[in-house]
Amino acid sequence: MLFDLDGTLVDSAPDLAAAANELRHQQALPPLPLEQLRPYVGTGARGMLAVAMNVGPDDASFEALRQDFLCRYERIMLERTALFAGVECLLRSLESDGMPWGIVTNKAERFALPIVHALGLSARAAAVIAGDTTPYAKPHPRPLLEAAVRMGVDPEFCLYLGDDARDMQAARAAGMGAVAAAWGYLGPGADVNTWAADVVLQAPQDLLALFEMA
């Protein structure tokens, strides 16, 4: 069993939003509510800067703001980030059944590994693949296939659970089952039901029911 990190196992939106609002404060702009920033979390620094600062990669100020944002986020990224409700119970159930699980995220190792460690997951996960662990990031299948190799599981016997259309694309390209997490960040205006997922889950514990039906 493989999981995305942000928006699937972990709610990192509060810390990412706080970093974005620090940038706004520096520019004498009022803070934006978490509800406005939350849908953009899955789009990374580019998406957060687009909504928080109204800048894109073509703007002259983009790269400096991106580096500033990432540095601010790295400083505070463990303050509010936590597992989603139901995730710990889900992972314990998988472990009690002897099912290996791993993490595949597009988050760079610089951020992903400390978060996974701080939440007590690094010693439990059979594989942790970040956005720069392999030469590719999702939706390329290589990160998922690398995780399967490290877990010693054939890809056709893996499920990948994520909260972005790219997760479903990566799972299908890797020959894995594609499962969508409807509790995640999804993206602005996204409709999870259009992602061609094999299954759409409304809560983490629904995964256990899926295994019971298999």
Residue pairs with C-beta under 8 A, 6 or more apart in sequence:
1 94
1 99
1 100
1 101
1 102
1 158
1 159
1 161
1 207
2 101
2 102
2 103
2 104
2 127
2 144
2 147
2 148
2 158
2 159
2 160
2 161
2 176
3 9
3 101
3 102
3 103
3 104
3 160
3 161
3 162
4 103
4 104
4 105
4 160
4 161
4 162
4 163
4 164
4 167
4 181
4 184
5 12
5 103
5 105
5 107
5 112
5 115
5 116
6 12
6 13
6 41
6 42
6 105
6 107
6 163
6 184
6 185
7 13
7 41
7 42
7 162
7 163
7 164
7 181
7 184
7 185
7 186
8 84
8 161
8 162
8 163
8 181
8 184
9 83
9 84
9 87
9 103
9 121
10 81
10 82
10 83
10 84
10 87
10 115
10 119
11 81
11 82
11 83
11 84
12 41
12 77
12 81
12 115
13 34
13 37
13 38
13 41
13 185
14 34
14 79
14 80
14 81
15 73
15 76
15 77
15 78
15 79
15 80
15 81
16 37
16 41
16 48
16 73
16 77
17 32
17 34
17 37
17 38
17 41
18 76
18 79
18 80
19 48
19 69
19 72
19 73
19 76
19 77
20 32
20 37
20 48
20 49
20 51
20 52
20 53
20 69
21 31
21 32
21 37
21 52
22 72
23 49
23 52
23 53
23 65
23 68
23 69
23 72
24 30
24 31
24 32
24 52
24 53
25 31
26 68
27 53
32 51
32 52
36 51
37 48
37 51
37 52
38 185
39 185
39 186
39 187
39 188
39 189
39 190
40 47
40 48
40 50
40 51
40 185
40 187
40 188
41 47
41 48
41 185
42 163
42 164
42 184
42 185
42 186
42 187
43 50
43 187
44 106
45 66
45 69
45 70
46 56
46 57
46 66
48 69
49 55
49 56
49 62
49 65
49 66
49 69
50 56
53 65
55 61
55 62
55 65
56 62
73 111
74 110
74 111
77 111
77 114
77 115
78 114
78 115
78 118
81 115
81 118
81 119
82 119
83 119
84 183
84 204
85 204
86 203
86 204
86 205
87 204
89 204
89 205
90 204
90 205
90 207
90 208
91 101
91 121
91 124
93 208
94 101
95 101
95 124
100 126
100 151
100 152
100 153
101 124
101 125
101 126
102 125
102 126
102 127
102 128
102 129
102 147
102 150
102 151
103 112
103 116
103 121
103 125
103 127
103 128
103 129
103 147
104 127
104 129
104 138
104 143
104 144
104 147
104 160
104 170
105 112
105 129
105 130
105 131
106 130
106 131
106 137
106 138
106 166
107 115
107 130
107 131
108 130
108 131
108 132
109 130
109 131
109 132
109 133
112 128
112 130
112 131
113 122
113 128
113 130
116 122
116 125
116 128
121 128
122 128
126 150
126 151
127 146
127 147
127 148
127 150
127 151
129 143
129 144
129 146
129 147
129 150
131 137
131 138
131 143
133 143
133 146
134 142
134 143
134 146
135 142
136 142
136 143
137 143
138 144
138 162
138 164
138 166
138 167
138 169
138 170
139 166
139 167
139 169
139 170
139 173
140 170
140 173
141 170
141 173
141 174
141 175
143 170
144 155
144 158
144 160
144 170
144 171
144 174
144 176
145 155
145 174
148 154
148 155
148 158
148 174
148 176
151 158
155 174
155 175
155 176
156 175
156 176
158 174
158 176
158 177
159 171
159 176
159 177
159 178
159 179
160 167
160 170
160 171
160 174
160 176
160 177
160 178
160 179
161 167
161 179
161 180
161 181
161 201
161 207
162 168
162 170
162 171
162 179
162 180
162 181
162 184
163 180
163 181
163 182
163 183
163 184
163 185
163 186
164 184
164 185
164 186
164 187
165 187
165 190
165 194
165 195
167 178
167 180
168 178
168 180
168 195
168 196
168 197
171 177
171 178
171 179
172 178
172 196
177 198
177 199
178 195
178 196
178 197
178 198
179 197
179 198
179 199
179 200
179 201
179 207
179 210
180 192
180 195
180 197
180 199
180 200
180 201
181 201
181 204
182 192
182 200
182 201
182 202
183 201
183 202
183 203
183 204
186 192
192 200
193 200
199 210
201 207
201 210
